């Protein structure tokens, strides 16, 4: 189907639009203060240690699985795959799906009740 120009953007209440990021699709496995970025093919991204640290410290969960995209942004906030591929700019992780989440629960080691008093 050939591309054509239209005077205004298409908009309809029955349609949803998803922003396309130009980067690497990844799952972020967060366990405590550790994060592992894994591709859809099961390859572990090992070159973005700082990004993994930022993700793990930003998530307030003991265990989480985020689906998203690793991208680099230009000065206008648009993704730049060339800079990402050659690691010429700071990487960001755009999470668009939360697949698993277990919150940290801080509770006393022994529950007390009125009958204990």
C-alpha positions, 0 to 999 in steps of 0.5 A: 500500500503506497503512503499518501499525505493527509491534511490531518492526523487520523483519530477515532475513538475505536482505535488505539495508537502505540508510540513506536520506539526505535531501540532494543526490545527487552524484559527487565527482570528485577530482583531486589537491587539487581536487574537483568535486561534480556532480549526476546531471544533470551540474550542478556544485555550486558553492556548497560550496567548503569541502566540496570542499576537505575532500573533496580533502584527505581522500582519499589518491588522485591520482584518485578518483570517489566516489558519495554524498550532500551532507547537513546534520545536526541535533543528533541526527545526522539529515539536515535537507534544509531547512537544506541547501537554504538553506545554514543549516548545515555540509554533509557528504558521505556517500560510499557507493560508490567508483567509481574510485581511483588511489593516489599512488605515491611511487617513485624517478625511476630504479629501481636494481638490483644490476646497476647497482652 
